[in-house]
Amino acid sequence: MTSDTSTPRTAAGPGELAERIADLVVSHEPTARALRRELHAHPELARTEHRATARVAELLTGTGAHVKLLPGTGLIADVGPAGPRVAVRADLDALRTPESTGLPYASTVPGVAHACGHDVHTASVLGAGLVLADLARTGDLPHGVRLVFQPAEEVMPGGAIDVVGAGALEDVAAIYGLHCDPTLDVGTVGLKAGPITSASDHVTVRLHGTGGHTSRPHLAGDLVFALGQVVTQLPAVLARRVDPRAGVNLTWGAVHAGDAPNAVPAEGYASGTLRCMETEAWQHAGELVEDVVADLVRPYAVRAEVSLVRGVPPVDNEVHSTAALEAASRALLGEDDVLPTRQSLGGEDFAWYLHHVPGAMVRLGTRTPGGPTYDLHRGDFAPDESAIAVGMGVLALTAASARALPARPPAH
């Protein structure tokens, strides 16, 4: 498999290129939609995306793209001339969530589903790649494009770190991505320069004591009571010790201690997610969590062990890259269908790519107009498949037309 290195012809104007890409999207959308349904029916958890990797590689073989499998799962594919490239990224993995959509192509894997739309992301990037490969064959792609199909976005630490370590950003000048947004109607996209998601870490606090009888908690060290103090007071203290504008939020997802009503347990834990809207606050929050937990449990004769798994920093959309996405979106969709969006508390490991090269992420509307809003990470999440064509077009036109490098140097 070799990369297409044909000499580009005189660059088409923005309007002409948008029309050409729109026509190519129509021809390749059935292939992209079929891939989405296949992935949806056969979801794979983080770092087990072997079927998805093989299927995407198969569809790109013969297009002129140079396909390279990544260690484990995932792949990259280069389209068009050699030299500095623009990259577009998709994520392959599914969630450990039972599906309840009732769709004819619903998940066949018990307890696993594409409830975050990564199947739509993958289909959109695959479809954009097919469009770009057509442009490359006719000499209408002015520079090379790299398609990045990343494993393990849904876990911490995520697969983006591994992909960067495997050299996926070598010769890449900028990178773009998208994410399903079920609050936006299909046919629209949401954009924002600057932070668009939040930092996200996993926090687990384990308490250890001697255990004993509930009739004599003073002899045992009342571990359950101490754990209750951690669960209620830690989020409250963080809210007073960190600038409120940083948007620090700690929400517990699991709490467990003991099984018998008349026994004080010797161990217990609380596990949750720490989110920050500002990178600086995120960098210092872990140390603060440890200090506060130690102070909270000290009166109760128990010992605390804090585990913080670094997840992701905020996705910080670079201003020039955001402008490139906006221009492409307006050219394809129209002025009224490119909407401002707000920063969310969700985490996305696309952020790690932006620590190395400039780039931006766009929110892809997936709600059928007039239909219900299916929230992400729910078993009934059912995006409108018309969004695939929108994602294909926006990413293809952005990748093909984003020529100028951002003014600031890439961050490291």
N, C-alpha and C positions, 0 to 999 in steps of 0.2 A: 504494500500500500504506500503510495508516494504522494507527496503534497503537490497540488497544482501550482506551478510557478509561471504561468503564462503572464505576459506583459499586459498590464491594465491598459485599456483604451482611454481616450479622453473621458474624464469623469462626467457622468450624467448630472444634470441639475437636480436639486432637492425634490422638486415636484415630479420630475421624470423618474427618478429613482424610487420614490414612494409608490408611484403607479406600477412600476415594474415589480416591486416587491409585493404589492397587494395582489397582483395577478399570480405570482408564484406561490403565495400563501394559499390561494384557492386550490391550486393543483396539488400541494403537498399536505394540506390539512387532513384529508382522510387517513393518510399514513400516520400522522401524529396522533390523531384521535384513536386510531386502532391500537397504537402503542400504549396510550393512556389506559384504555380499557384492559389491555393485557396485564399491565403492571398493577392496576387496581384489583384485578381478580387474583393476582398472585403477589401480594405484598411481602416484603422482606425487611426484617429488622436491621438495625445498624450493624455494619460490617459483615452482613451476610447477603448482600445484594448481588449475588452471582448471576441469577437469571436476568435481572435488569441490565447488568453490565454487558452480558453476552448479547442480549437483544439489541441494545443501542449500538454496540460495535458492529453487529451484523447489518443493521440498517444503514450505517455510515460507510461500510465497505463498498467499494465500487463507485463512490461519489467523487473521488479525487482527494478525499480527506486522508490525512495521515493519522492513523489511530494508534494510540499507545495505552495499553492497560496499566493501571496503577497497582502498586503492591496490595494484595488482598482483593479489594473490590474497587470499582470506579474506573474511569478512563478519561483521557483527554484526546481531542482530535483537532488537528490543525487544518484549516481551509484557506486556500488562496496563497498569495506570494509569500516568500520568506521575508524575514526582517521583523521589526517591531510589530506587535500584534495587539488587537483589542480582544478581550476575553469576555465570554458570557458563561454563566454558571447555573447549573441545576443541582438539586439534591435528590438522592435516589431512595432513601430509606423511609419505612413506614413506622407506625406507632403500635405499641402494645395496647390496642383499644378494640373491643368487639364492634363490628359494623352492624348498623341497624337501618340501612337505607332501603333494603329490599330491591335494589337495582338488579337487572339481569346479569350484570358483570360484577356483582358484589364479591367481597373477599371470600376466597375458598380456604383461607387459613384461619382456624379458630383463634379468636382473641387478638388478631392483628389486622390493621386496616390503614389505608391511606387517608387518615382523618385530618391531615394538615395540608393536603394538596400537592405533595411532592410529585405525585404522578402527573399532575397538570404542569408543574414546573419542568419536569423531564421531557414531556411531550412538546412543550413550547420551545425548549432549547434544541431538541432534536429537529423539530420542524424548521426553526430558524436556520439550523445548520444545513438542511437540505436546500433551503432558499439560497443561502450564501454560496453553497457549492455550485449551484446553477450560475450564479453571477460570476464566480471564479472561472468557470469553464468558458464563458464568453468574454472574459477579460474585463468585466465590469465591477470587479471588487478591487478597490484601490489599495488595500493592504490586507495582510493576513488576519485571520480571526481564529482564536482558540476556543473550542467548546470544552467546558469543564463539567464533568458529571461526577459529583462528589458523593462519597458514602457518608453515613453516620452524622447527619446534622442534628438528629434528635437526642444525642447523648452528650455528656460532658466528661472529659473534653471531647469536642466534636471533630469530625473528619477533615474540616478545613485545615487544621494544623498539619495533619498528615499529608494532605494534598500539596500544601505549600512546601513542606519538607521534601516532597518527591520532585520538586522543580517545576511545578505547573505554572508558576508565574515568571519563569525565565523568558525574556524577550517580550513580556507583556507590559504595555504602556498604561492600560486602564482596564477595569473589569466592571461588568454590569450583571445584575440579577433581578429577579422578580419574586413576589410572594403573593399567593392568593389572599384576597381581602373580601370576605363574605358580607361586609357592610356596604360595599360599592356594587352598583349594577354592572352587569356584563356589558362591555363596550366602553367602559370608563376606566381610568387609571388614577391613582393618587400619588402625588409627588411632594417632596419636601427636601430642601437643602439643609444640611446639618444633621444632627442626630434624629433618626427615624425609629429606632428601637432602643432598648435599654440593656445595660449590663445584667447578667444573670449568673448566679453561682448556686450550687447546692450546699446547704448547711445541715450538718447533723451534730446534735449535742447529746452525748451519752453521759449518764450519771451512774456512779458506782458507790455503793454503800455496803453496810454489813447485813442488811435484812433483819427481819425479826417479826414479832407478834404485834398486831395492830393495837393491842391493849397496852403496849409499852413502847410507843413510837419514840420516846425520849432515849431509849436504850438502843434503838436500831438506826436512828438517823432517818427522818421521814422523807424517803426518796421521792414518793409520789407528790407530796406537797412541794418539795424543792423543784421538781420538774414542772409543776404548775406555775411556779414563780418564773421559771425560764420562759415558758410558753407565753405567758401574759406580759411579763415585764421587759423581756429583751426587745420586742418590736417597739414598745413605748419608749425605752431609753434611747434606742437608735434614732427615733424621731426627734429627740431633744439634743442629741449629741452631734448630729449632722445637719448641715444647712438644709432647710426644708426645700429649697429650690433644686437640690440634687435628686429629689424624688426617691429617697431610699424607702424600700418596702420589703419587710420580711413576713412571709405568709407560710404557715406550717401546713404540711400535707399529710404527715403521719406522726402519731404519738402513741407510744406503747410503754407500759410498765406493769408487770405482774399479771397474775391470773386468778388468784384467790382473794376473796373479799376480806379475809381475816389475817392476811400475811403482808408485811411490808417487804416489797421486793428489794433485791440487792442490785438490780440493774434496770435501767429504763432509758428511753431515748425519745427525742423529737427531731424530725427531719423536715426541711422545708426549702424554700427558694428565696434567696436574697437578690433583690433587683435594685439597680441604681440608674438614674437617667443621665448622670455625668460620669465621665471616665475618671476624673480625679477622685471623686468620692468612692468610686468602686475600688480604686487601687488601695485605699486605706481602710475600707469597711471591714475586711477580714480580721485585721489586728484589733480593731475596736470590738468586734463580736467576742473575741477570746477574753479580752479584759473585762467586759461587762458580765459575761457568764461567770467568770471566776468570782466577781464581787457578789453576784446574785446568790450563789450556792454556798458561799463561805459560812453563813450562820447555821447551816443545816447538817453539818458533819457528813457531807457527801463529797465525792470527787468528780470533777467535770472533765470531759475530754471533748474538744471541739474539732470537728473535721470540716474543712471548707474546700470544696472542689471547684477550682476556677473554671467558669464556663465560657462566657463571651463578654467582650466590651460592647458598648453601643455601636450599632451601624451608623457611621457618621458620613452621610452623603456629601461628597466633595462638590463644590458649587459648579465648576465647569462641567463635570460629568453629569450632574443633575440637569444642567441646561441642555446637554446633548440628548438626554432621555426625553426631556420636555419637548424639544424641537421635533424629534422623531414621532412622539406620540401625537402632537398637534397635527403634523403632516398626514398621519394615517387616520386619526380618529376625528379630528375637528377641534376647534377652539374650546367648545363647551364641555368636552368629554375628558379633559385633563384637569383634575381637581386638586386643590390643596389638601394635604393630609396632616395629621398630628402625630407626634411622637407617642409610641405605645410603650407599655412595660414589658412587652414580649421580648425574648432574646432570639438572636439569629447569628449563627457562626459565620455568615458572610462577612461579619465585622472583621474577622482576622485577615481576610484578603486586603481590606482597606488599610491595614497597618503596614502594608508593603507597597501597594500601588494605589493611585486614585481610582475612584469608581463611585457607583451609586446603585441603589435598589429602588424599584418601582413597585407599587402595590397594584395588583391586577384584580379588577372587579370580577366577581364570580357569582353574584346574585342575579337570578332571573328577574327582570323588571316586574314589580308587582308581586313577586313571590316571597317566601319566607327567608329570613336570614339564618343560615346554618352556621353556627359558630365553629371555629377551629378546635381540633382535638376532641370533638364529639363524634360518637359513632354514627350519627345521622348526617354528618357533613356531606353535602351533595352539590358540588359546584356545577354551574351551568357550563357545559362543554364548549359552548361558543367562545369562552374565554381563551381557549387554546389558540385559535387563529389570531386573536388580539395579541397574545403574548408572543407568538411567532413573528408577527409583523413589527411590533415595537422593538424587539431585541434585534431582529435582522437589520432594520433600518438604522438603529442606533449604532450597531457594530460596523455597518458599512459606511456611515457618514460621519462618525466621530473622528475627525482628523487631528484637530489641534490638541496638543498635550496641555493639561492644566498648568496654571501659572506656578503653583507651589510644587516643590519637589516631593516625590513619594516619601511617606513616613516609613521608618524602620523600627 
